[in-house]
C-alpha cells in the first residue's frame, strides 16, 4: 500500500508539474498578447495625435487666411466709405453750383424780358 501511495503521489506530482508548466506557458502567452496590444494602442494613439496635430495646423493656417481676408475686406470697405463721402461732397457742390447757375439764368432771363 505504501508503494501504491508513493506511486500515486509521484503521479500527482507529475500531473501538478504539467499543469504548472501549462499555466506558465499560458501566462507567458497572455503577457505577450498584452504587450502586443499595448504596442498597437501606443501606435494608434501616436497616429491619432499626429492626425490631430496636422488638422490643428491646417485649421490655424485657414484661420489666419480668413483673418487676412477679413482685414482686406475691412480696408476695402473703409476706402469705399471715404470714396462715397467724397462723391457726396462733390455731388453737393455740383448741386449748389447748379442752383447758382439756375438763379443766374433766371436773373438773366428776367433782365432780358424787361
BELVENNOR-V273850 format. One record per residue. PSI is psi in degrees with one decimal (999 if undefined). D_FIRST is the distance of its C-alpha to the first C-alpha in whole Angstrom. Layout:
PSI/D_FIRST
PSI/D_FIRST
This chain:
-37.2/0
-41.9/4
-42.3/5
-44.4/5
-41.1/6
-41.3/8
-44.5/10
-40.0/10
-44.5/12
-40.0/14
-44.4/15
-38.3/16
-42.7/18
-42.2/20
-43.6/21
-43.3/22
-40.6/24
-45.8/25
-42.3/26
-41.7/28
-43.2/30
-42.2/31
-42.0/32
-41.6/34
-44.2/36
-42.1/37
-43.1/38
-42.4/40
-44.5/41
-41.8/43
-41.1/44
-43.6/46
-42.3/47
-43.6/48
-42.3/50
-43.2/52
-39.5/53
-43.6/54
-44.3/56
-39.2/58
-44.8/59
-41.7/60
-43.8/62
-41.6/63
-40.4/64
-46.0/66
-42.2/68
-44.1/69
-41.4/70
-43.7/72
-40.9/74
-43.4/75
-44.3/76
-41.5/78
-41.9/79
-41.1/80
-46.3/83
-41.0/84
-41.4/85
-40.9/86
-43.9/89
-40.9/90
-43.5/90
-41.6/93
-40.1/94
-41.0/95
-43.6/96
-40.4/99
-42.7/100
-43.9/101
-43.5/102
-43.0/105
-38.2/105
-41.8/106
-43.6/109
-45.1/110
-43.3/111
-44.8/112
-42.6/115
-35.3/115
-43.0/116
-42.4/119
-41.5/120
-44.2/121
-41.9/122
-44.5/125
-38.6/125
-44.4/126
-45.4/128
-41.6/130
-42.2/131
-42.8/132
-42.6/135
-41.2/136
-42.7/136
-44.1/138
-39.8/140
-41.7/141
-45.9/142
-41.8/144
-40.6/146
-39.7/146
-43.6/148
-39.4/150
-41.6/151
-44.5/152
-43.6/154
-41.7/155
-41.3/156
-44.2/158
-41.4/160
-39.6/161
-36.3/161
999/164
